[in-house]
Amino acid sequence: MNGTAKNLTPIVIDLTQPLTSGRVETENLLQVQAKNRLDNLLNKFIKNIEIQPEHINKNSWAREFDTQRFNNTIFISGQRGAGKTTFLRSVLLEKFNNETDGILPVAFVDPTLVETHQHILVDIIAKFKQLVSEQLSCCGDEDKHKQFTEKLEALAEGLKLLGNNNKPTDPDASWFLNKALKHAVGGQTLEAKLHELIDTVAEILKQKLFIIAIDDVDTDTSKAYEVLELIRRYLTHPKLAVIISGDPLLYSHIVQGQKIKELGSNHQRFKGAEQYEKNTTKLVEHLEQQYLAKVLPIEQRIELKNLNDLLIAAKAGRQPSIKIKKGTSTPIEIGTHITTTLEDNVNLNEKHLASYIQFMLTQPVRSILQILKSTLEQNYSSNHEALKISFINSYVGILRKEEINLEALMSGTLHPNAIGLALFNLCNKYGELETGFYARPDSNDESYNVSQVFLSTVISSYLSKEPQLSIGRAFQLMLTAGAACNVYMNNVVDNLKQGRTSDDYVNYIGLNRNQNMFSLAAHFSPFVWENKNIKKISSGILRIPRRKPSNFSDDVFSKLLNDVFNRDEELKKNTQGQDTNIQPLRFSSIANLEKSHNSSDVNILEYIAAKTVLISSHSMMTKNEGRDYVSGYCLLASLAELLISEKISNKISQLSSIQTFGSPAFVNIQGEGDEVLPEEIGFTTSNTSNNHDDELIKLLKTWKSNNDKGKFSSLLIGKVWARIMYTLANISEKVAKEKVSYDDNKHDALLGTVFSRFIWGIINATLIEEVRYGVENNSNLIKKFQNSKNVTTSPAELTRNLKFAIAELTPSSISTGSRLSDLISQTRNTLEDNFKKTLPLTFSLISCPLVWPYIGVYIDNSGSSKSDLFDLIKQVVADFKDFTTDENSPDNQKFLEAQKFISRLPIMGCFPSNIEKDK
């Protein structure tokens, strides 16, 4: 087709109509180029007949050596579901209705539906007989009928031999010889007699070319080779065109199997047997290639294109465009419809849908149309549910093969661990643990891609089913999918004991059970240690001593706490002149911190800072020792639990109680532990408790109500987690290997410093990826974030990125008021709304009261206190600004006191004595 195709009427598919294998009008046939090529081949066959010379020796013995055999076989190739049956039926009906071109379809044979248990050639000849009988019944020409009958009867002897492998049992030798000679002559002349029959039929019906169409033969391997042999041996008349459809890969497999059977397989071992097998394999490959080239000529093969190729051809003007119609609605381009369907179902912008669209467009046309139709017709509360169901119905075999637990994933009470387990098993099987949890169809393996698209729809459905829980569920999936894959890949697989497998890991972390997120996250802790570091800081997880280490320097530790965090000279008087050995500042353990943070002399920020550490902490027991951890993974898990919890007060109480878990026995984990019982240090604290718990719960309830919805994709969740994981790892490695600058000196890191960096890193990582992969696409913001970097030692990158976001999301104009305070309030609220809508995950983090002590005033690398991050957050989060400006709330100095409070809990391996340092 030439460039005028651009002016042709578009092909319109009405999804409200049944999708069957029946014919369609040729003007609505998708495979326009294939149809044109088929017409050209049929016309070429007729032309070849017209230019063939008459045989001089037509009736002489010389024809034994000068027989002309034609192979007018057209092979319609295409994968299962490409539309081959519809294509054949539509073309045949068009030819049948055309009474002027001299082309007549005789038979449409599906060998898999033939129940006569006889050779297919007999069925084809029966079609000729039926056609002639109907024609002659009208005109009553007895001579022609007699002529046809004679030619038909001449075939009898040869037809009797088809498929007849019975051995004669008559003992009469002379009878056997006569019968054998008769059979031989009949078999040798069967092709010639068939040709004479076709010539007679062509003369009676006045046709130039007959078409025999054979469909779906490759689905029945017992008949496929029989059909190929039928074409090779008998269907060689110049006035006979055979159109056969199938998958070339299936035909190749069938022919190879037959050739192996013919050559035989010698299983007995003998000298040279190995070389014999190699030679057999080469021979089979060669025979298969040449056999198919002979029976199905390469130049007469027509490939039915997939939808992707059809759309490319339409764009280039080589065929009409293809549109989808939904009832009485206006037809739209099918590519646009698929893109829109995917956008609505996997929560991605078109720019990030490339692999999903490519996957869909390269699927069989039948599958695509069935999915689109099913998605349109299913009566579900959301599109996400409809597409998920459609994928199961279309690919249930593949999903079962991949051992995906469809029952669990389709449950009305779907647990995030079921999603994580499906992703982990799939990624582990295909070696895609690093990024496979994006649930993106970017592999060369069809089963993997089908499974990933399905899991992507499951994730979107899970997040959209209860929008008020979507943010908490997004954080859940970061852990149950991304963290589960990354921890296994980075820290477990190379340390498995002999005979142990990934099943032991899955069972230990609870991924195969409905385990809560905190428990799952806590079970990652024992895997991440790189024991070469003396400082126990690795991959976002810290070890906390349960009692004072023998080499720990209390003097250096306590002095640093006072010097770094007491920026106000007036506040230093509480510790001046004190002997730190008499009243040490150090908390001996997490249990000590838990007990102390409820004291009445602890202010609200100190209380929240401690509470955040506590909900990030847990203990672990080995055979004879206990270990305490503070984990960035557990922090995320706790935030997720709080966001999905119905009762904040009960949940915060549960999370801040130090939970103890068992250690894994299936990996080689070394390292010293601490005594089972933590050390108790006698502090002089108030006997009364504070009432900060009520205030925190009130703040958390407000936070939860303000972060009640968002649209997230599996790709966004995966990207955010990957950046968080690398950020936490880099921060930890930096702190473990290098000293931290406090004033003019460098020291080991304090917990407040490290934990603040963890939180800065988590927020910054979330912000970067949410800008790039969020549903609310802001091109200006994306450009500004092109060179964004991760946090390492300061919040500089975070403040830079927040400035970009605030500048872009601040409304350009607001209504004027009579007071400046009204203008400021209006600007802030509008900015907050825009920020929440565009960056809901990031907003949920910066608006969480539990992180406020760590995003206020901080000590920079020069030892100075800075509040630039504090000032930015106040512009975005109204509750944070209100909290910090209330007359009873802390001032800037109290942010430092809060960090000092939790820094009294040392990190294992930090602040060794001078003797130890000398070593």
C-alpha positions, 0 to 999 in steps of 0.5 A: 500500500502506498502513502495514500493509506493516510487518506483511507477510512480508519479501521474501527473495532467496536469493543461492545461487539463479540470477539470471535474467530468469525470473519470480519469485513475486509475493510475492517481487517487489521492485516491490510498489508498481509491481505494485499500480499496474499492478493498479489500471490494469488494473481501471480499463480494465475499468471503463471498458469497462463504462460505455461506451455503445453507438453509435447509428450503429454501422453507419452512415457516421457512424462514420467521424467518431465512432470511439472509440479507446482507449489502454490502454498502460501504460509500465513505465519503468526503467533497464537492469537494473531488473528490467523483464523479471522484473516483466513475466513475473511479473505476466503469469503471475499474471494467466494463472493467475487465472481469475476476474478476466477478464484474459488475457495473450495475448502476451509479445513481445520484438521483438529476438528475433522472427526472422520478418522480418514486422510485429509486428502479424502476430505478435500476431494469430498469438498470438490465432489460436493461443489461439483454436485451442487453446480451440476444439479442446477444445469443437469449436464450428465456428460460433465457429471459422468466425466467427473465421476470417471476421474473420481473413480480413477483415484480410488486405488491410490486413495485406498493406500493412504494411511494403510500400513496393514500387511496382507495375510493371504498366502497365495503368492500370485494373488499377492503379486497382482495386488501389490502391482496394482497398489504400486501403480495406483500409488504412483499415479495418484498425483497425476489422477488428482491433477486430472480431477482438478482439471476437470473441475476447473473446466466444469466450474470455469475457474482459474484457481482453487483455494484450499485453506488449512487452519490450526494444523500446528496445534495437533502434532499428530496431523501437522506432519501429515498435512505437510506431506500432503502438500509435498506429495499431492497438492502440486497442481498449478490451479490449486493454491493452498493457504496454510496457517500456523506458528513457524516455531511450532512447525519447526519443532514438529518437523524436527521431532519427525526427522529425529524419529525417522533417523532413529535414536541409538541409545546403546553405547558404542565406540563413536556414539557421542560423535554419532549423536552430534552428527544426527543433531546437525542432520536433523537441523539441516533436514528441518530447514530444507524441508520447510523451505521446500514445502512452505516456500520462503518467498510465499510466506506472509507474516501477520504483524503484531499490533505494535508493527501495525501501528508503526505501519499506520503511522508511516502511511502504509495502512489505515489507522486502527481505532477503538469504539466503545458503543456509541462513543467516538472512536479513538486510536487504539494506541491512545486507548491502551496508554490511557488504560495503563495510565489509569491502572498502574498509576504512571505517566505516559513517559514511564509507560514505555515498557508496559505499552511495548509489552501490550502491543507485542501481545497477540491481537486476540489477547489485547482485544480481549483484555480491553473488552474485559476491562471495559465490560467488568463491573468493578468499583475501580479500573485497577480491579478490572485490569487485574481480573482481565490479566488473570483470565488471559494469562492464568497458565503463565501465572500458575507456571510461575507459582504465583499465589493467585488466591492470596493476591485476589483475596479481599484481605490482601496482605502486603507480604503476599505481594512481596513474596510473589515479587521476591520469588519471581525476581530471585528466579530470574536474577532480578533482585536488584530492581525487579521489584519495580514490577516493570516488564523489561525482560526478554522472557515472556513469562516474567513480563506477564507476571510483572504487569500482573503484579503491577496491577495488583499493587495499584489495586491494593493501593487504590482500594482504600485510598485513606491507607495508600501512603502507609501501604506504599511504605509497607511495600517498600519493605516487603518487596524492595527491602526483602529483595535487596537484603537477600541479594546484598547480605544473605545469598553469599552467606547461606550455610550449606543446604540452606536456600532462600526458603529459609530466609523467606520463612525467617523474615515472615514474608510467607506469613501475615507478619506485621511490618515492624517484625519483618523490618526487624528481622533484616537487622542481623544480616547487614553487618560488615564485621570489618568495621569496629563501629557498628553502623551499616546500611541504615542499622546501628548496634547499641551496647547493652552495657558500658563497653570495657574500652568506652571513654565516658569522659570524652563522650560526656564532654562532647555532648555538652560542647556540641549541643549546649550552644547557650552558655546559660544552659551549660551551667547544669554540667559545669564543674560536674564529674561525669564519672559521678553523674554520667550522661550516657544511657547504658541501653535502649531500655534505659532510654525507654525508662528515662524519656517518660520523666517529667523533666524531659521536654516535648521535643526530647520526648518525641526524639526518644520516641522516634528512636524507640519505635526504630529499635528492637532486640535480638537473642542468639543462643547465649547473648542479646543484641540491641538495634536501631534501624532505619528500616524499622522507622519506616515500618513504624510510620507505615503501621501508624498510617494504617492503624485505626488506634494510634494510641495503642499502636504507638505504645506497642511500637515503642515497647522494645520487642525481642526477636530470634536470630537466624540459624541458616547463615554464617553471622559472626560478631560479639553480642552483649550480656542478656541483661542490660546495664542499669545506671542510676540517674537522678530523675523526677519521680513523676511522669510527663504528659507528652504522650497525649500531646504526641498522640494528638499530633499523630492523629492530625498527621494521619488525617492530613495524609490520607490518600495518594496515587502510587505506582510499583515503579515509584515505590521501587525507585524510592526504596532503591534510593533510600537503601543506597542512601542509608548504606552510603551514610552508614559507610561514611560514618563508620569509616570517617570521623565527624567534625564537631567544632574544630575537632573530629570525633566518632559520631553521636546517635543524634547525628547519625539518626538525623542523617538517616532521616534527611536521607530518607526524605531526600530520596523520597522527594527526588524519586517522587518528583521524577516518577510521581503521578502529578508530573511537573516538567519544570520541577523534573528539570530542576531535579536532573542533577539531584544527589543523595544526602551523605553528611549534611542536609544540604542536598535536601534543602536545595531540593526543597527550595526547588519544590517550594519555588515551583509549587508556591502559587504565582498569585493569591488574593489580597487581604487586609493584613500581612499575616493573612497573606502569609497564612494563605500562601502557606496553606496553598503551598501546603495543598500543592505540596501534598497533592504533588508530593504526598509521600514526601509531605507525609514524611516532613509533616510527621511529628516523629521526625520534627526533632531531626529536621529542625536546628542541626549542627553542620560540619563546621560545628555551627548550628543551622536552621535553614532546613527548619525554616523551609519545613515551616513554609510547607507544613502548617502544623510544624510551624504552629508547633514551633511557634506556640508559647509552650513549644521549644525554641531553637536551642531545645532542638539541640537538646532533643538531639543531645538527649538521644545522643546519650545513647552511644553507638557500639564501637564508638568512643574507645578509650585512649589505650584502645585508640593507641592499639 
